[in-house]
């Protein structure tokens, strides 16, 4: 199965400030892309899932 690219936008909490982010994740569907985003941001910034808000997941066409 081929992976599609998804652009995920949202925000994460660092100390007492919410910071915006945009990530491009390769995944077979939106649900897996969402889970991978939680994994990547959570491990990089040492955050639990309740400190990460995903606002939009949009597929990227082309490539």
Gaussian input, Z-matrix of N, CA and C with variables (Angstrom, degrees):
# hf/3-21g

backbone

0 1
 N
 C     1     B1
 C     2     B2     1     A1
 N     3     B3     2     A2     1     D1
 C     4     B4     3     A3     2     D2
 C     5     B5     4     A4     3     D3
 N     6     B6     5     A5     4     D4
 C     7     B7     6     A6     5     D5
 C     8     B8     7     A7     6     D6
 N     9     B9     8     A8     7     D7
 C    10    B10     9     A9     8     D8
 C    11    B11    10    A10     9     D9
 N    12    B12    11    A11    10    D10
 C    13    B13    12    A12    11    D11
 C    14    B14    13    A13    12    D12
 N    15    B15    14    A14    13    D13
 C    16    B16    15    A15    14    D14
 C    17    B17    16    A16    15    D15
 N    18    B18    17    A17    16    D16
 C    19    B19    18    A18    17    D17
 C    20    B20    19    A19    18    D18
 N    21    B21    20    A20    19    D19
 C    22    B22    21    A21    20    D20
 C    23    B23    22    A22    21    D21
 N    24    B24    23    A23    22    D22
 C    25    B25    24    A24    23    D23
 C    26    B26    25    A25    24    D24
 N    27    B27    26    A26    25    D25
 C    28    B28    27    A27    26    D26
 C    29    B29    28    A28    27    D27
 N    30    B30    29    A29    28    D28
 C    31    B31    30    A30    29    D29
 C    32    B32    31    A31    30    D30
 N    33    B33    32    A32    31    D31
 C    34    B34    33    A33    32    D32
 C    35    B35    34    A34    33    D33
 N    36    B36    35    A35    34    D34
 C    37    B37    36    A36    35    D35
 C    38    B38    37    A37    36    D36
 N    39    B39    38    A38    37    D37
 C    40    B40    39    A39    38    D38
 C    41    B41    40    A40    39    D39
 N    42    B42    41    A41    40    D40
 C    43    B43    42    A42    41    D41
 C    44    B44    43    A43    42    D42
 N    45    B45    44    A44    43    D43
 C    46    B46    45    A45    44    D44
 C    47    B47    46    A46    45    D45
 N    48    B48    47    A47    46    D46
 C    49    B49    48    A48    47    D47
 C    50    B50    49    A49    48    D48
 N    51    B51    50    A50    49    D49
 C    52    B52    51    A51    50    D50
 C    53    B53    52    A52    51    D51
 N    54    B54    53    A53    52    D52
 C    55    B55    54    A54    53    D53
 C    56    B56    55    A55    54    D54
 N    57    B57    56    A56    55    D55
 C    58    B58    57    A57    56    D56
 C    59    B59    58    A58    57    D57
 N    60    B60    59    A59    58    D58
 C    61    B61    60    A60    59    D59
 C    62    B62    61    A61    60    D60
 N    63    B63    62    A62    61    D61
 C    64    B64    63    A63    62    D62
 C    65    B65    64    A64    63    D63
 N    66    B66    65    A65    64    D64
 C    67    B67    66    A66    65    D65
 C    68    B68    67    A67    66    D66
 N    69    B69    68    A68    67    D67
 C    70    B70    69    A69    68    D68
 C    71    B71    70    A70    69    D69
 N    72    B72    71    A71    70    D70
 C    73    B73    72    A72    71    D71
 C    74    B74    73    A73    72    D72
 N    75    B75    74    A74    73    D73
 C    76    B76    75    A75    74    D74
 C    77    B77    76    A76    75    D75
 N    78    B78    77    A77    76    D76
 C    79    B79    78    A78    77    D77
 C    80    B80    79    A79    78    D78
 N    81    B81    80    A80    79    D79
 C    82    B82    81    A81    80    D80
 C    83    B83    82    A82    81    D81
 N    84    B84    83    A83    82    D82
 C    85    B85    84    A84    83    D83
 C    86    B86    85    A85    84    D84
 N    87    B87    86    A86    85    D85
 C    88    B88    87    A87    86    D86
 C    89    B89    88    A88    87    D87
 N    90    B90    89    A89    88    D88
 C    91    B91    90    A90    89    D89
 C    92    B92    91    A91    90    D90
 N    93    B93    92    A92    91    D91
 C    94    B94    93    A93    92    D92
 C    95    B95    94    A94    93    D93
 N    96    B96    95    A95    94    D94
 C    97    B97    96    A96    95    D95
 C    98    B98    97    A97    96    D96
 N    99    B99    98    A98    97    D97
 C   100   B100    99    A99    98    D98
 C   101   B101   100   A100    99    D99
 N   102   B102   101   A101   100   D100
 C   103   B103   102   A102   101   D101
 C   104   B104   103   A103   102   D102
 N   105   B105   104   A104   103   D103
 C   106   B106   105   A105   104   D104
 C   107   B107   106   A106   105   D105
 N   108   B108   107   A107   106   D106
 C   109   B109   108   A108   107   D107
 C   110   B110   109   A109   108   D108
 N   111   B111   110   A110   109   D109
 C   112   B112   111   A111   110   D110
 C   113   B113   112   A112   111   D111
 N   114   B114   113   A113   112   D112
 C   115   B115   114   A114   113   D113
 C   116   B116   115   A115   114   D114
 N   117   B117   116   A116   115   D115
 C   118   B118   117   A117   116   D116
 C   119   B119   118   A118   117   D117
 N   120   B120   119   A119   118   D118
 C   121   B121   120   A120   119   D119
 C   122   B122   121   A121   120   D120
 N   123   B123   122   A122   121   D121
 C   124   B124   123   A123   122   D122
 C   125   B125   124   A124   123   D123
 N   126   B126   125   A125   124   D124
 C   127   B127   126   A126   125   D125
 C   128   B128   127   A127   126   D126
 N   129   B129   128   A128   127   D127
 C   130   B130   129   A129   128   D128
 C   131   B131   130   A130   129   D129
 N   132   B132   131   A131   130   D130
 C   133   B133   132   A132   131   D131
 C   134   B134   133   A133   132   D132
 N   135   B135   134   A134   133   D133
 C   136   B136   135   A135   134   D134
 C   137   B137   136   A136   135   D135
 N   138   B138   137   A137   136   D136
 C   139   B139   138   A138   137   D137
 C   140   B140   139   A139   138   D138
 N   141   B141   140   A140   139   D139
 C   142   B142   141   A141   140   D140
 C   143   B143   142   A142   141   D141
 N   144   B144   143   A143   142   D142
 C   145   B145   144   A144   143   D143
 C   146   B146   145   A145   144   D144
 N   147   B147   146   A146   145   D145
 C   148   B148   147   A147   146   D146
 C   149   B149   148   A148   147   D147
 N   150   B150   149   A149   148   D148
 C   151   B151   150   A150   149   D149
 C   152   B152   151   A151   150   D150
 N   153   B153   152   A152   151   D151
 C   154   B154   153   A153   152   D152
 C   155   B155   154   A154   153   D153
 N   156   B156   155   A155   154   D154
 C   157   B157   156   A156   155   D155
 C   158   B158   157   A157   156   D156
 N   159   B159   158   A158   157   D157
 C   160   B160   159   A159   158   D158
 C   161   B161   160   A160   159   D159
 N   162   B162   161   A161   160   D160
 C   163   B163   162   A162   161   D161
 C   164   B164   163   A163   162   D162
 N   165   B165   164   A164   163   D163
 C   166   B166   165   A165   164   D164
 C   167   B167   166   A166   165   D165
 N   168   B168   167   A167   166   D166
 C   169   B169   168   A168   167   D167
 C   170   B170   169   A169   168   D168
 N   171   B171   170   A170   169   D169
 C   172   B172   171   A171   170   D170
 C   173   B173   172   A172   171   D171
 N   174   B174   173   A173   172   D172
 C   175   B175   174   A174   173   D173
 C   176   B176   175   A175   174   D174
 N   177   B177   176   A176   175   D175
 C   178   B178   177   A177   176   D176
 C   179   B179   178   A178   177   D177
 N   180   B180   179   A179   178   D178
 C   181   B181   180   A180   179   D179
 C   182   B182   181   A181   180   D180
 N   183   B183   182   A182   181   D181
 C   184   B184   183   A183   182   D182
 C   185   B185   184   A184   183   D183
 N   186   B186   185   A185   184   D184
 C   187   B187   186   A186   185   D185
 C   188   B188   187   A187   186   D186

   B1=1.4527
   B2=1.5288
   B3=1.3055
   B4=1.4632
   B5=1.5238
   B6=1.3019
   B7=1.4566
   B8=1.5177
   B9=1.3103
   B10=1.4581
   B11=1.5264
   B12=1.3074
   B13=1.4612
   B14=1.5202
   B15=1.3215
   B16=1.4542
   B17=1.5198
   B18=1.3281
   B19=1.4626
   B20=1.5221
   B21=1.3165
   B22=1.4566
   B23=1.5187
   B24=1.3297
   B25=1.4586
   B26=1.5175
   B27=1.3136
   B28=1.4507
   B29=1.5067
   B30=1.3352
   B31=1.4514
   B32=1.5178
   B33=1.3234
   B34=1.4587
   B35=1.5252
   B36=1.3187
   B37=1.4578
   B38=1.5171
   B39=1.3420
   B40=1.4561
   B41=1.5215
   B42=1.3024
   B43=1.4655
   B44=1.5208
   B45=1.3144
   B46=1.4669
   B47=1.5222
   B48=1.3325
   B49=1.4646
   B50=1.5309
   B51=1.3285
   B52=1.4615
   B53=1.5153
   B54=1.3211
   B55=1.4608
   B56=1.5321
   B57=1.3278
   B58=1.4756
   B59=1.5298
   B60=1.3305
   B61=1.4583
   B62=1.5282
   B63=1.3183
   B64=1.4631
   B65=1.5155
   B66=1.3222
   B67=1.4601
   B68=1.5141
   B69=1.3165
   B70=1.4563
   B71=1.5222
   B72=1.3380
   B73=1.4567
   B74=1.5265
   B75=1.3233
   B76=1.4582
   B77=1.5221
   B78=1.3475
   B79=1.4603
   B80=1.5212
   B81=1.3386
   B82=1.4670
   B83=1.5312
   B84=1.3532
   B85=1.4683
   B86=1.5309
   B87=1.3424
   B88=1.4699
   B89=1.5258
   B90=1.3128
   B91=1.4611
   B92=1.5289
   B93=1.3177
   B94=1.4706
   B95=1.5277
   B96=1.3307
   B97=1.4642
   B98=1.5317
   B99=1.3204
   B100=1.4663
   B101=1.5322
   B102=1.3214
   B103=1.4624
   B104=1.5275
   B105=1.3285
   B106=1.4614
   B107=1.5204
   B108=1.3249
   B109=1.4643
   B110=1.5250
   B111=1.3322
   B112=1.4669
   B113=1.5271
   B114=1.3232
   B115=1.4581
   B116=1.5274
   B117=1.3328
   B118=1.4677
   B119=1.5187
   B120=1.3317
   B121=1.4670
   B122=1.5194
   B123=1.3129
   B124=1.4652
   B125=1.5095
   B126=1.3363
   B127=1.4581
   B128=1.5258
   B129=1.3244
   B130=1.4630
   B131=1.5300
   B132=1.3324
   B133=1.4673
   B134=1.5304
   B135=1.3274
   B136=1.4708
   B137=1.5304
   B138=1.3481
   B139=1.4579
   B140=1.5172
   B141=1.3360
   B142=1.4513
   B143=1.5271
   B144=1.3304
   B145=1.4620
   B146=1.5218
   B147=1.3113
   B148=1.4672
   B149=1.5257
   B150=1.3313
   B151=1.4639
   B152=1.5255
   B153=1.3302
   B154=1.4653
   B155=1.5235
   B156=1.3222
   B157=1.4650
   B158=1.5213
   B159=1.3211
   B160=1.4602
   B161=1.5210
   B162=1.3215
   B163=1.4718
   B164=1.5215
   B165=1.3404
   B166=1.4613
   B167=1.5214
   B168=1.3307
   B169=1.4568
   B170=1.5227
   B171=1.3322
   B172=1.4633
   B173=1.5308
   B174=1.3305
   B175=1.4709
   B176=1.5286
   B177=1.3253
   B178=1.4563
   B179=1.5233
   B180=1.3135
   B181=1.4612
   B182=1.5207
   B183=1.3092
   B184=1.4592
   B185=1.4967
   B186=1.2615
   B187=1.4669
   B188=1.4652
   A1=108.82
   A2=115.97
   A3=119.35
   A4=110.51
   A5=114.56
   A6=120.16
   A7=110.46
   A8=115.98
   A9=122.65
   A10=107.30
   A11=116.65
   A12=120.88
   A13=109.55
   A14=115.41
   A15=122.47
   A16=108.85
   A17=115.68
   A18=120.96
   A19=107.69
   A20=115.75
   A21=121.88
   A22=108.33
   A23=116.11
   A24=121.04
   A25=108.77
   A26=114.84
   A27=120.03
   A28=110.53
   A29=114.97
   A30=120.43
   A31=109.58
   A32=115.80
   A33=121.30
   A34=108.71
   A35=114.96
   A36=119.86
   A37=109.73
   A38=114.65
   A39=121.17
   A40=106.76
   A41=116.06
   A42=123.16
   A43=108.92
   A44=119.91
   A45=120.33
   A46=112.54
   A47=116.69
   A48=121.65
   A49=109.30
   A50=117.05
   A51=122.00
   A52=108.51
   A53=117.61
   A54=122.72
   A55=109.51
   A56=117.33
   A57=120.16
   A58=111.69
   A59=115.27
   A60=120.64
   A61=109.86
   A62=114.73
   A63=123.05
   A64=107.08
   A65=116.92
   A66=122.38
   A67=109.27
   A68=116.82
   A69=122.80
   A70=106.42
   A71=115.55
   A72=122.46
   A73=109.07
   A74=117.18
   A75=122.00
   A76=108.63
   A77=116.02
   A78=121.25
   A79=109.29
   A80=117.47
   A81=119.80
   A82=113.73
   A83=117.77
   A84=120.65
   A85=110.34
   A86=116.04
   A87=121.02
   A88=112.87
   A89=117.93
   A90=121.14
   A91=111.29
   A92=116.41
   A93=120.56
   A94=110.27
   A95=116.98
   A96=120.66
   A97=110.47
   A98=116.81
   A99=121.10
   A100=110.78
   A101=117.12
   A102=121.10
   A103=111.83
   A104=116.93
   A105=119.97
   A106=111.51
   A107=116.92
   A108=120.40
   A109=110.49
   A110=116.95
   A111=120.41
   A112=110.42
   A113=116.88
   A114=121.40
   A115=111.50
   A116=116.68
   A117=120.77
   A118=111.66
   A119=117.35
   A120=120.12
   A121=110.91
   A122=116.71
   A123=120.03
   A124=113.16
   A125=116.93
   A126=118.82
   A127=112.06
   A128=117.04
   A129=119.99
   A130=112.07
   A131=116.98
   A132=121.32
   A133=113.17
   A134=117.12
   A135=122.41
   A136=111.43
   A137=115.54
   A138=121.30
   A139=111.29
   A140=115.13
   A141=120.11
   A142=108.59
   A143=116.41
   A144=121.13
   A145=113.79
   A146=118.07
   A147=118.54
   A148=112.56
   A149=118.19
   A150=122.00
   A151=112.02
   A152=117.02
   A153=122.68
   A154=108.23
   A155=117.41
   A156=122.82
   A157=109.22
   A158=116.00
   A159=120.46
   A160=107.79
   A161=116.13
   A162=121.58
   A163=112.03
   A164=118.63
   A165=121.01
   A166=110.82
   A167=114.77
   A168=122.37
   A169=106.03
   A170=116.62
   A171=120.38
   A172=109.48
   A173=116.74
   A174=119.28
   A175=110.25
   A176=115.89
   A177=121.87
   A178=107.63
   A179=116.33
   A180=121.32
   A181=109.92
   A182=116.14
   A183=119.79
   A184=110.58
   A185=119.93
   A186=127.60
   A187=110.07
   D1=137.40
   D2=-178.46
   D3=-91.93
   D4=145.55
   D5=178.17
   D6=-87.88
   D7=143.97
   D8=173.99
   D9=-102.20
   D10=159.76
   D11=176.00
   D12=-96.12
   D13=134.32
   D14=177.90
   D15=-123.65
   D16=140.18
   D17=173.86
   D18=-100.35
   D19=121.00
   D20=-178.57
   D21=-110.77
   D22=126.73
   D23=176.73
   D24=-119.76
   D25=148.15
   D26=179.82
   D27=176.93
   D28=-154.19
   D29=179.89
   D30=-147.91
   D31=154.51
   D32=175.24
   D33=-132.76
   D34=154.49
   D35=-176.42
   D36=-96.07
   D37=122.70
   D38=175.84
   D39=-120.23
   D40=113.59
   D41=-170.25
   D42=58.94
   D43=-115.04
   D44=-179.51
   D45=-111.27
   D46=14.05
   D47=-175.67
   D48=-118.48
   D49=134.22
   D50=174.19
   D51=-87.61
   D52=123.35
   D53=-177.85
   D54=-111.73
   D55=135.08
   D56=179.77
   D57=-76.05
   D58=154.35
   D59=174.74
   D60=-144.58
   D61=157.06
   D62=171.43
   D63=-138.12
   D64=126.31
   D65=-178.91
   D66=-128.10
   D67=146.99
   D68=170.60
   D69=-110.11
   D70=119.71
   D71=-175.06
   D72=-122.58
   D73=135.52
   D74=174.33
   D75=-92.41
   D76=124.90
   D77=-177.71
   D78=-158.16
   D79=158.81
   D80=179.58
   D81=-72.06
   D82=-27.57
   D83=178.37
   D84=-153.31
   D85=175.97
   D86=-174.84
   D87=-64.95
   D88=-38.14
   D89=-177.93
   D90=-64.08
   D91=-42.43
   D92=178.25
   D93=-68.18
   D94=-37.47
   D95=176.92
   D96=-62.10
   D97=-40.31
   D98=177.77
   D99=-63.13
   D100=-45.85
   D101=179.25
   D102=-62.93
   D103=-40.99
   D104=178.72
   D105=-66.04
   D106=-34.36
   D107=177.49
   D108=-64.66
   D109=-45.60
   D110=176.05
   D111=-57.91
   D112=-41.85
   D113=-178.27
   D114=-65.86
   D115=-47.29
   D116=-176.64
   D117=-66.08
   D118=-50.38
   D119=-177.66
   D120=-69.96
   D121=-40.56
   D122=179.31
   D123=-61.36
   D124=-41.46
   D125=-178.96
   D126=-76.38
   D127=-33.52
   D128=-179.15
   D129=-70.89
   D130=-40.93
   D131=-175.79
   D132=-106.33
   D133=5.84
   D134=179.45
   D135=56.36
   D136=53.30
   D137=-177.52
   D138=-118.49
   D139=149.46
   D140=170.70
   D141=-84.55
   D142=163.35
   D143=-175.65
   D144=-61.61
   D145=-28.76
   D146=-178.97
   D147=-74.20
   D148=-4.70
   D149=173.97
   D150=-101.44
   D151=9.88
   D152=178.83
   D153=-124.20
   D154=121.71
   D155=176.76
   D156=-112.86
   D157=122.33
   D158=175.77
   D159=-98.30
   D160=122.83
   D161=-176.97
   D162=-93.21
   D163=-41.19
   D164=-176.52
   D165=-150.45
   D166=144.42
   D167=173.63
   D168=-126.54
   D169=115.25
   D170=-178.11
   D171=-124.35
   D172=133.56
   D173=176.68
   D174=-71.49
   D175=144.95
   D176=178.18
   D177=-103.65
   D178=122.69
   D179=179.32
   D180=-93.70
   D181=161.33
   D182=-179.41
   D183=93.10
   D184=-168.72
   D185=179.52
   D186=89.12

